[in-house]
Amino acid sequence: MTRGNQRELARQKNMKKQSDSVKGKRRDDGLSAAARKQRDSEIMQQKIL
């Protein structure tokens, strides 16, 4: 039954690797910290109204 365990471990490792790559892509939007803060502030103001 070690092969089943090995397959499961490989699956978990791959899922973690894929989720890390998705996180990295989301952050890289080309905005500086100040521009991102301004954009988020405007979005939150719209949600309040």
N, CA, C and O atoms as a CHARMM CRD file, in Angstrom:
* protein
*
  196
    1    1 MET  N      0.80300  -1.20500   0.00000 PROA 1      0.00000
    2    1 MET  CA     0.00000   0.00000   0.00000 PROA 1      0.00000
    3    1 MET  C      0.84700   1.27100   0.00000 PROA 1      0.00000
    4    1 MET  O      0.30200   2.37000   0.10600 PROA 1      0.00000
    5    2 THR  N      2.13300   1.14500  -0.11400 PROA 2      0.00000
    6    2 THR  CA     2.96700   2.34200  -0.10700 PROA 2      0.00000
    7    2 THR  C      2.75300   3.17000  -1.35700 PROA 2      0.00000
    8    2 THR  O      2.89100   4.39300  -1.31600 PROA 2      0.00000
    9    3 ARG  N      2.42200   2.53500  -2.46300 PROA 3      0.00000
   10    3 ARG  CA     2.20700   3.31100  -3.68700 PROA 3      0.00000
   11    3 ARG  C      1.01100   4.23900  -3.55400 PROA 3      0.00000
   12    3 ARG  O      1.04000   5.36700  -4.04700 PROA 3      0.00000
   13    4 GLY  N     -0.02500   3.77800  -2.90000 PROA 4      0.00000
   14    4 GLY  CA    -1.18700   4.63700  -2.68500 PROA 4      0.00000
   15    4 GLY  C     -0.82600   5.85200  -1.85400 PROA 4      0.00000
   16    4 GLY  O     -1.27700   6.96400  -2.12900 PROA 4      0.00000
   17    5 ASN  N     -0.00800   5.62900  -0.83500 PROA 5      0.00000
   18    5 ASN  CA     0.42900   6.73600   0.01000 PROA 5      0.00000
   19    5 ASN  C      1.32600   7.68400  -0.77500 PROA 5      0.00000
   20    5 ASN  O      1.21100   8.90200  -0.64100 PROA 5      0.00000
   21    6 GLN  N      2.20800   7.14000  -1.58300 PROA 6      0.00000
   22    6 GLN  CA     3.11000   7.96800  -2.38100 PROA 6      0.00000
   23    6 GLN  C      2.30900   8.83100  -3.35900 PROA 6      0.00000
   24    6 GLN  O      2.61800  10.00400  -3.56400 PROA 6      0.00000
   25    7 ARG  N      1.30200   8.24800  -3.94300 PROA 7      0.00000
   26    7 ARG  CA     0.45100   8.98700  -4.87900 PROA 7      0.00000
   27    7 ARG  C     -0.26900  10.12400  -4.15700 PROA 7      0.00000
   28    7 ARG  O     -0.36200  11.24200  -4.66600 PROA 7      0.00000
   29    8 GLU  N     -0.77800   9.81700  -2.96000 PROA 8      0.00000
   30    8 GLU  CA    -1.47900  10.83800  -2.18500 PROA 8      0.00000
   31    8 GLU  C     -0.54100  11.97600  -1.78100 PROA 8      0.00000
   32    8 GLU  O     -0.92500  13.14300  -1.84700 PROA 8      0.00000
   33    9 LEU  N      0.67400  11.65100  -1.36900 PROA 9      0.00000
   34    9 LEU  CA     1.64200  12.68400  -1.00000 PROA 9      0.00000
   35    9 LEU  C      2.01000  13.54700  -2.20100 PROA 9      0.00000
   36    9 LEU  O      2.13500  14.76500  -2.07800 PROA 9      0.00000
   37   10 ALA  N      2.18000  12.92300  -3.35100 PROA 10     0.00000
   38   10 ALA  CA     2.50400  13.67400  -4.56200 PROA 10     0.00000
   39   10 ALA  C      1.34500  14.58800  -4.95000 PROA 10     0.00000
   40   10 ALA  O      1.56400  15.71300  -5.40000 PROA 10     0.00000
   41   11 ARG  N      0.13200  14.11500  -4.77900 PROA 11     0.00000
   42   11 ARG  CA    -1.04900  14.92400  -5.09200 PROA 11     0.00000
   43   11 ARG  C     -1.11600  16.14800  -4.17800 PROA 11     0.00000
   44   11 ARG  O     -1.38400  17.25600  -4.64100 PROA 11     0.00000
   45   12 GLN  N     -0.87200  15.94700  -2.88100 PROA 12     0.00000
   46   12 GLN  CA    -0.89300  17.06400  -1.94000 PROA 12     0.00000
   47   12 GLN  C      0.20400  18.07500  -2.24700 PROA 12     0.00000
   48   12 GLN  O     -0.02000  19.28400  -2.18500 PROA 12     0.00000
   49   13 LYS  N      1.38400  17.57800  -2.57700 PROA 13     0.00000
   50   13 LYS  CA     2.50200  18.46200  -2.89900 PROA 13     0.00000
   51   13 LYS  C      2.18200  19.29500  -4.13900 PROA 13     0.00000
   52   13 LYS  O      2.46800  20.49100  -4.17700 PROA 13     0.00000
   53   14 ASN  N      1.59400  18.66500  -5.14500 PROA 14     0.00000
   54   14 ASN  CA     1.24800  19.36500  -6.37900 PROA 14     0.00000
   55   14 ASN  C      0.16200  20.41100  -6.13500 PROA 14     0.00000
   56   14 ASN  O      0.22500  21.50800  -6.69100 PROA 14     0.00000
   57   15 MET  N     -0.82700  20.08300  -5.31400 PROA 15     0.00000
   58   15 MET  CA    -1.88400  21.04600  -5.01700 PROA 15     0.00000
   59   15 MET  C     -1.31800  22.26600  -4.29800 PROA 15     0.00000
   60   15 MET  O     -1.72000  23.39300  -4.58500 PROA 15     0.00000
   61   16 LYS  N     -0.39000  22.05400  -3.36800 PROA 16     0.00000
   62   16 LYS  CA     0.23500  23.16700  -2.65600 PROA 16     0.00000
   63   16 LYS  C      1.05100  24.02000  -3.61500 PROA 16     0.00000
   64   16 LYS  O      1.02700  25.24800  -3.53400 PROA 16     0.00000
   65   17 LYS  N      1.76600  23.37700  -4.51500 PROA 17     0.00000
   66   17 LYS  CA     2.58600  24.09600  -5.49400 PROA 17     0.00000
   67   17 LYS  C      1.70800  24.95900  -6.40300 PROA 17     0.00000
   68   17 LYS  O      2.05000  26.10500  -6.69600 PROA 17     0.00000
   69   18 GLN  N      0.59100  24.41400  -6.84100 PROA 18     0.00000
   70   18 GLN  CA    -0.30400  25.16600  -7.71500 PROA 18     0.00000
   71   18 GLN  C     -0.95100  26.33400  -6.97900 PROA 18     0.00000
   72   18 GLN  O     -1.10200  27.41200  -7.55500 PROA 18     0.00000
   73   19 SER  N     -1.33500  26.14300  -5.72300 PROA 19     0.00000
   74   19 SER  CA    -1.96700  27.23500  -4.98600 PROA 19     0.00000
   75   19 SER  C     -0.97000  28.35500  -4.71400 PROA 19     0.00000
   76   19 SER  O     -1.35500  29.52400  -4.69800 PROA 19     0.00000
   77   20 ASP  N      0.30400  28.02600  -4.50000 PROA 20     0.00000
   78   20 ASP  CA     1.32100  29.05500  -4.30100 PROA 20     0.00000
   79   20 ASP  C      1.51900  29.86900  -5.57100 PROA 20     0.00000
   80   20 ASP  O      1.71600  31.08200  -5.50000 PROA 20     0.00000
   81   21 SER  N      1.47200  29.22700  -6.72300 PROA 21     0.00000
   82   21 SER  CA     1.67400  29.95300  -7.97400 PROA 21     0.00000
   83   21 SER  C      0.49400  30.88200  -8.25800 PROA 21     0.00000
   84   21 SER  O      0.68200  31.95000  -8.84100 PROA 21     0.00000
   85   22 VAL  N     -0.70000  30.49900  -7.86100 PROA 22     0.00000
   86   22 VAL  CA    -1.87100  31.34900  -8.05600 PROA 22     0.00000
   87   22 VAL  C     -1.76200  32.59000  -7.18200 PROA 22     0.00000
   88   22 VAL  O     -2.10400  33.68900  -7.61900 PROA 22     0.00000
   89   23 LYS  N     -1.28900  32.42600  -5.95600 PROA 23     0.00000
   90   23 LYS  CA    -1.13100  33.57200  -5.06700 PROA 23     0.00000
   91   23 LYS  C     -0.14800  34.58000  -5.64300 PROA 23     0.00000
   92   23 LYS  O     -0.37900  35.78700  -5.57000 PROA 23     0.00000
   93   24 GLY  N      0.92600  34.10000  -6.20600 PROA 24     0.00000
   94   24 GLY  CA     1.93300  34.98900  -6.76900 PROA 24     0.00000
   95   24 GLY  C      1.40300  35.78400  -7.94300 PROA 24     0.00000
   96   24 GLY  O      1.73000  36.96200  -8.08700 PROA 24     0.00000
   97   25 LYS  N      0.59900  35.17200  -8.77600 PROA 25     0.00000
   98   25 LYS  CA     0.04700  35.86200  -9.94000 PROA 25     0.00000
   99   25 LYS  C     -0.92700  36.94900  -9.51900 PROA 25     0.00000
  100   25 LYS  O     -1.01200  37.99100 -10.16900 PROA 25     0.00000
  101   26 ARG  N     -1.64300  36.72400  -8.46400 PROA 26     0.00000
  102   26 ARG  CA    -2.63800  37.69100  -8.03100 PROA 26     0.00000
  103   26 ARG  C     -1.98300  38.97300  -7.54300 PROA 26     0.00000
  104   26 ARG  O     -2.49800  40.06000  -7.80400 PROA 26     0.00000
  105   27 ARG  N     -0.88400  38.87300  -6.85800 PROA 27     0.00000
  106   27 ARG  CA    -0.21600  40.05200  -6.31900 PROA 27     0.00000
  107   27 ARG  C      0.45400  40.89300  -7.38800 PROA 27     0.00000
  108   27 ARG  O      0.58200  42.10700  -7.23000 PROA 27     0.00000
  109   28 ASP  N      0.86800  40.28700  -8.44000 PROA 28     0.00000
  110   28 ASP  CA     1.65400  40.99600  -9.44600 PROA 28     0.00000
  111   28 ASP  C      0.73100  41.72500 -10.41700 PROA 28     0.00000
  112   28 ASP  O      0.54600  41.28900 -11.55300 PROA 28     0.00000
  113   29 ASP  N      0.15800  42.83000  -9.96800 PROA 29     0.00000
  114   29 ASP  CA    -0.74100  43.59000 -10.83200 PROA 29     0.00000
  115   29 ASP  C     -0.10100  44.86800 -11.35500 PROA 29     0.00000
  116   29 ASP  O     -0.77000  45.66500 -12.01200 PROA 29     0.00000
  117   30 GLY  N      1.17800  45.07700 -11.07700 PROA 30     0.00000
  118   30 GLY  CA     1.89800  46.20900 -11.63000 PROA 30     0.00000
  119   30 GLY  C      1.66900  47.52800 -10.90800 PROA 30     0.00000
  120   30 GLY  O      2.09900  48.57400 -11.39400 PROA 30     0.00000
  121   31 LEU  N      1.00700  47.50100  -9.77000 PROA 31     0.00000
  122   31 LEU  CA     0.74500  48.73000  -9.03200 PROA 31     0.00000
  123   31 LEU  C      1.71200  48.87100  -7.86300 PROA 31     0.00000
  124   31 LEU  O      2.13100  47.88100  -7.26200 PROA 31     0.00000
  125   32 SER  N      2.05500  50.10100  -7.55700 PROA 32     0.00000
  126   32 SER  CA     2.87400  50.34400  -6.36700 PROA 32     0.00000
  127   32 SER  C      1.97900  50.20300  -5.13400 PROA 32     0.00000
  128   32 SER  O      0.75700  50.10700  -5.24800 PROA 32     0.00000
  129   33 ALA  N      2.59800  50.19200  -3.96800 PROA 33     0.00000
  130   33 ALA  CA     1.82600  50.03800  -2.73400 PROA 33     0.00000
  131   33 ALA  C      0.85300  51.20100  -2.55000 PROA 33     0.00000
  132   33 ALA  O     -0.28800  50.99600  -2.13800 PROA 33     0.00000
  133   34 ALA  N      1.29900  52.41500  -2.85300 PROA 34     0.00000
  134   34 ALA  CA     0.43500  53.58600  -2.69300 PROA 34     0.00000
  135   34 ALA  C     -0.73900  53.54300  -3.67200 PROA 34     0.00000
  136   34 ALA  O     -1.87000  53.86100  -3.30500 PROA 34     0.00000
  137   35 ALA  N     -0.47000  53.15000  -4.91100 PROA 35     0.00000
  138   35 ALA  CA    -1.53900  53.07500  -5.90700 PROA 35     0.00000
  139   35 ALA  C     -2.54200  51.98600  -5.54200 PROA 35     0.00000
  140   35 ALA  O     -3.74700  52.16300  -5.72000 PROA 35     0.00000
  141   36 ARG  N     -2.05300  50.87300  -5.03800 PROA 36     0.00000
  142   36 ARG  CA    -2.94200  49.78400  -4.63000 PROA 36     0.00000
  143   36 ARG  C     -3.81200  50.23200  -3.45800 PROA 36     0.00000
  144   36 ARG  O     -5.00600  49.93500  -3.41800 PROA 36     0.00000
  145   37 LYS  N     -3.21600  50.94100  -2.51200 PROA 37     0.00000
  146   37 LYS  CA    -3.95700  51.43500  -1.35600 PROA 37     0.00000
  147   37 LYS  C     -5.04500  52.40900  -1.79000 PROA 37     0.00000
  148   37 LYS  O     -6.16500  52.35500  -1.28200 PROA 37     0.00000
  149   38 GLN  N     -4.72700  53.29000  -2.71700 PROA 38     0.00000
  150   38 GLN  CA    -5.70100  54.25200  -3.23100 PROA 38     0.00000
  151   38 GLN  C     -6.84400  53.53500  -3.94500 PROA 38     0.00000
  152   38 GLN  O     -8.01300  53.86200  -3.73900 PROA 38     0.00000
  153   39 ARG  N     -6.50800  52.56100  -4.78100 PROA 39     0.00000
  154   39 ARG  CA    -7.52200  51.80700  -5.51300 PROA 39     0.00000
  155   39 ARG  C     -8.44600  51.06900  -4.54700 PROA 39     0.00000
  156   39 ARG  O     -9.66600  51.08600  -4.71100 PROA 39     0.00000
  157   40 ASP  N     -7.85900  50.42200  -3.54100 PROA 40     0.00000
  158   40 ASP  CA    -8.66000  49.68300  -2.57400 PROA 40     0.00000
  159   40 ASP  C     -9.55300  50.61700  -1.76100 PROA 40     0.00000
  160   40 ASP  O    -10.68400  50.26900  -1.42400 PROA 40     0.00000
  161   41 SER  N     -9.03900  51.79600  -1.45200 PROA 41     0.00000
  162   41 SER  CA    -9.82000  52.77700  -0.71400 PROA 41     0.00000
  163   41 SER  C    -11.04800  53.20000  -1.51500 PROA 41     0.00000
  164   41 SER  O    -12.14700  53.29900  -0.96800 PROA 41     0.00000
  165   42 GLU  N    -10.86100  53.44900  -2.80600 PROA 42     0.00000
  166   42 GLU  CA   -11.98200  53.83700  -3.66400 PROA 42     0.00000
  167   42 GLU  C    -13.00900  52.71700  -3.76900 PROA 42     0.00000
  168   42 GLU  O    -14.21300  52.97600  -3.76500 PROA 42     0.00000
  169   43 ILE  N    -12.55300  51.49800  -3.86100 PROA 43     0.00000
  170   43 ILE  CA   -13.46400  50.35400  -3.94200 PROA 43     0.00000
  171   43 ILE  C    -14.28300  50.24400  -2.66100 PROA 43     0.00000
  172   43 ILE  O    -15.49000  50.00800  -2.71300 PROA 43     0.00000
  173   44 MET  N    -13.63200  50.41400  -1.51300 PROA 44     0.00000
  174   44 MET  CA   -14.34000  50.31800  -0.24000 PROA 44     0.00000
  175   44 MET  C    -15.35300  51.45000  -0.08500 PROA 44     0.00000
  176   44 MET  O    -16.42700  51.23700   0.47900 PROA 44     0.00000
  177   45 GLN  N    -15.03500  52.63900  -0.57000 PROA 45     0.00000
  178   45 GLN  CA   -15.98000  53.75100  -0.51200 PROA 45     0.00000
  179   45 GLN  C    -17.22500  53.43900  -1.34600 PROA 45     0.00000
  180   45 GLN  O    -18.34000  53.77100  -0.94400 PROA 45     0.00000
  181   46 GLN  N    -17.04000  52.81300  -2.48600 PROA 46     0.00000
  182   46 GLN  CA   -18.17700  52.44900  -3.33200 PROA 46     0.00000
  183   46 GLN  C    -19.04300  51.38700  -2.65800 PROA 46     0.00000
  184   46 GLN  O    -20.26500  51.39600  -2.80500 PROA 46     0.00000
  185   47 LYS  N    -18.42000  50.48400  -1.92800 PROA 47     0.00000
  186   47 LYS  CA   -19.18000  49.44000  -1.23500 PROA 47     0.00000
  187   47 LYS  C    -20.02800  50.02500  -0.11700 PROA 47     0.00000
  188   47 LYS  O    -21.12000  49.52800   0.16300 PROA 47     0.00000
  189   48 ILE  N    -19.53200  51.07600   0.52200 PROA 48     0.00000
  190   48 ILE  CA   -20.26600  51.70700   1.62200 PROA 48     0.00000
  191   48 ILE  C    -21.52700  52.38400   1.09500 PROA 48     0.00000
  192   48 ILE  O    -22.56900  52.34300   1.74900 PROA 48     0.00000
  193   49 LEU  N    -21.44500  52.99700  -0.06200 PROA 49     0.00000
  194   49 LEU  CA   -22.59200  53.72000  -0.63000 PROA 49     0.00000
  195   49 LEU  C    -23.56100  52.79300  -1.21400 PROA 49     0.00000
  196   49 LEU  O    -24.58900  53.22300  -1.73800 PROA 49     0.00000
